[in-house]
Amino acid sequence: MYAGHFAAALALKTTQPRAPTWALLLGVGFLDVLFGIFVLLGWERATLTPGRSPGFSLDFIDWSHSLAASLFWAALFGLFFLRRGRGVAVAAGVAVFSHFVLDYFMHPPDLALWPHAQAHVGLGLWVRWPQGWWWFELAFIALCGAMYYARSRRDPSYGGRALAACAVVLVLHVANSPWASPTR
Ligand SMILES: [Zn+2]
């Protein structure tokens, strides 16, 4: 999942308005940030597969994206926000773990249960549904965006740019469509 991760951050913000929006946005993308760093370090591997959805193959992503690693990074990330209160820390941790849950729907079974585990999971909508995944993700974004917008109308503390925030996520999603990218 791509832009849908950011939509999840907006939805989380409605459940814990005291959590800083930047922390939730960073949280939902945190596993991919780690993935980028780990690839540069040579700890994880991915190869491009032009013309075949989703355009790449994630050969080894166990340190950033396995179930156990996701839980570990979620706990660590949440701990950083503990001084802002337990609710904020939990929301930050859930933001990180939501990445694994949403990737589970999209990824072919390349998500290990723990680093170097044989067992891998992933429903594989990217592969099974080379265009349909985009509509599935759009529906998720619409749901989260509606939650965020509705809550922002009632809570003026963060509602000022709710529509703009939803629009940014939508633009990202359109830019990521299978029709926009020649590699997929
Ligand atoms: Zn990811």
Boltz pocket constraint, residues with backbone or C-beta under 6 A from the ligand:
constraints:
  - pocket:
      binder: B
      contacts: [[A, 1], [A, 31], [A, 32], [A, 65], [A, 99], [A, 103]]
      max_distance: 6.0
